[in-house]
Amino acid sequence: MRIVRYELNGVVGQGVLEASPSGDVVREPRPGGGAPGPVAARLDEVRLLAPCEPRTIVCAGSNYAGQLAEKGLPWPEHPALFLIAPNAVAGPGQPVLRPHEVARLEYEGELAVVIGRTARDVPVERFHDFVLGYTCANDVTAADWRSDGQWARAKSADTFCPLGPWIETDIPDPGDLVLTTRLGGRVVQKAPTREMVFGVGQLLAYVTRWITLQPGDVLLTGSPSGVGPMVPGDVVDVEISRIGTLRNPVAARP
């Protein structure tokens, strides 16, 4: 099932995306789950928004074997975590805005985990019970601002965390996907998620030892090797097999 948030005629709604002979449609959700309700609109009639509104965004840094090798970093004993402020969330198609002070803005394609129920002290073997589904993310970084000594500003500027295009709930094994990032149509990142140093279950168990996550919160799982710069005028696609493609243009911040 694919869960979407959308805007139609100035009204924000949530629904379930379904294929139909005449094209994809958005159906109204049923309270308490169950089969989707009547058709709310055709997909081409709505503007897709970020599929969730997280209060907390927790991220794992350097969590792919290829990126560790690329950076010359040792194998970590535990995940390296940081937070992104929720104001950074952007939706599909929304421009990523480069602040005029930033000389180097970087893309980082990632698998995003959307929490489905209150998660605290999650057992590794039961992590599926706490996950609503998965979506694509671009963990944008203002590389110039890493010199702050911590990453709050480098990671949390407005539009620096695009999510979408929807939440895919039917992913039995998040370690069996392929992540591909394209810059202007050119492949710049490609890796199977099985190359994660710490899998989704390990990350969720580690994070929730100290940080309680609520429904709609997001866990970003790290980016493969190939992180690089993007500039206004570029278009970045983050594609994850079985989920879909998140596309965002890059523009200069007014």
N, C-alpha and C positions, 0 to 999 in steps of 0.2 A: 504494500500500500504506500502511496506517495501523498504525503500531507503537505499542503501549500498554505501560505498566507498571501493575500492578494488585495489589491485595491480596484474597485469597480465603481465608477461614478462618484468618486470621493469617499466611498465607504470601504472600510477595511473588513475583510472577512477571512475565515479559515475554511478549508474544504479538503476534499480528497480528489486527486487527479486520476481520471480514468480515460482509457482509449475508447473511441466509438467509431463506427463506420464513417462518420462525417467529420472526424477530427477529435482531438483530445478535449474533454470537458471537465469542469470542476463541479463536483457534487457537494451538497451540504452534509456536514458531519451529523451523525446521530448522537444525541446525548447518551453518555455512558458506553459509547462504542457500538459495535454491530455494523450491519450493512449500511453503506452511505445512502443519504437521502436523495431528494430530487436534484436535477441539474440546476446549478446556480448561474452558470455562464459557460461559454466556450473559452478555452484557454487563450485564444487570440483576442478575446475581448477584455482581458484583465491585465493589470500590471503586477507581476510577481514581486513580492516583498521578501525580506529575509524570513526564512520559514519558522523562526522562533525569536523570542525576545528575552535573551538571557540576562539574569541579574549578575551572574558570575561566569567568567570565561577563564578557565585554567588551561595553561599550555605547557607542553613538554618540549624542551629544547634539545637539539642534537640527538634525535631519537631514531635515526636511520644509520645502518652500518656504513652506507656509502658516504653520508655526510661526515661521519666521524673520520673516515679515511681521507676524505677531501680536506678536512681541516687539520689532520694530523693529531686528533685528540685520542686519548686512551679510552678503553671500554669503561663506561660508567658503572659504579656500584649501585646507584639508584637514580631515578629520573631527576632531571634538572627542570624545576618548575618556575613559571612566572605567570602573572595575571595580565589580562587586557581589560580595560574599562569598557562597559557596555555601550558607551557613546560611539565606539569605533565600528559597531555593526553597520553593514551596508547590505543592500539587496542585489539580486541579479540585475545586471544592466546599469546599475548606479555607478557613476564615475568615482574612481579612487582619486582623491584630490591631493596633489603634491604641494605641501607648503612651500612658499617661495624661498624660505631659508634653507631648504634641503637640497643638496647637490646630488645625492644618491638615494633613490627610492628603490627598494627591492621587493620582488615577489617571492612568496613561499607557498606553494601548493600543499594542502594538507587535508587529511580525513578528519572530519569533525564528528564527535559523538554527542548526540542530544539526549539529555537525561529525561527519563519518563516518570520517575517517582523519587521521593526523598531518599538520598543515598548517603549513608554514613556507615563506616566500617564495612564496606562491601567485600564479601569473600570473593577471591579471584574466580572460583569455579561457578559463582552465581551472578557474574557481572551482567549477563543478558537480562536478568530480572529487573535491572534498574535502567536499562537503555530503551528509549523510545525508538530511536533509529539513527541514521547517519546522513550526513550531507557533506558538500564540498566547501572548502574554505581557502581563502588567500590571506595568509598571515603577513600582512604588509609591514615592512620595517623601514624607518628613516635611519639609514645607516650612520649618517652624520651624528645623530643624537645618542648613539651607543656610548659616546664618551661621557655621558652624564654619570656613568657608574652604575646605573640601574636602567631598566628598559621601559619605565612607565611612559615617558614621552615618545620614545622611539616606536612603541607598539600601539599606543592608545589614542593617537590623533583621530579626529572624525574621519570616517570611511575607511579606516585601516584594517577592518576585519569583515570583508565581504563573505556572506554565507548564502548557500542555495545550490540549485534552484528550488529544492524541496527536501523533505525528510523521507528517506526510504526506510521503511520499517522491516522489510523482508530481506535481511542480511544475516544468514545463519552464522557466517564466519567472517568477521571484519579483517582477518589476517589472510584472506583469499581474494583480495582485490588488486587492481592495478591503478596507480595514480599517474596521470600525465598532465604536465603543465605546458602550455603553448604560449609563446610570445609572438604576436602577429602571425599566427599560424605555424610557427616553427617550434618543434619540440625542444624544450630546454630542461625538462625534468621528466624522468620516467622510472618508476620502480614499483615492484610488488610490495604490498603492505606487510608481507611476511618478513621483510627486511627490517621491520621495526626492532629496535633493541628491546624495548618493553612493549608488549602487546596491550590491547585495550583493557583486558581484564587486570593486568598488572598495574597499569596506570590508574585505573579507577579505584582499585584497592588501595594503592599508595596515597592518592590524593585524598580519599575520604577517611583516612585515618585522622586527619586534622581539619579538613574543610568539608562541611556538609553541603552537598549539592542538591538543588531543588529542581522540580520539573521545568524544563525549558532551558536550564543551564547547559553550558557547552564545554566539552573537553577537546582541545586540539592536540593532535597526536604526533606532531613533528613533521618536518619536511625532508624529502630526499636531497641528495646532492644536486648541484646545478642551480642553486639560488643565484640570482643575478639582478642587474638593474633594469628598471623600466622608466620610461619618460612620457610626458604628456603627448598624446597622439597614439600611444601603444594600446593594444587590446590584449588582455590576458585571459586565457581559458584554463580552468582547472577541471579536468575530467577524471572521474573515478568510475571504473567499470561497475555496472549494475546499479549505479546511482544516477549519474547524469553529468552535465557540464555547467559550470558556473562561469559566466563571461562578464567581464567588467572592463570598460575603457579607463584610461588614465588621463587626467586633465590637471591643469594648473589650478591651484586654489585661488579664487578671486581675491 
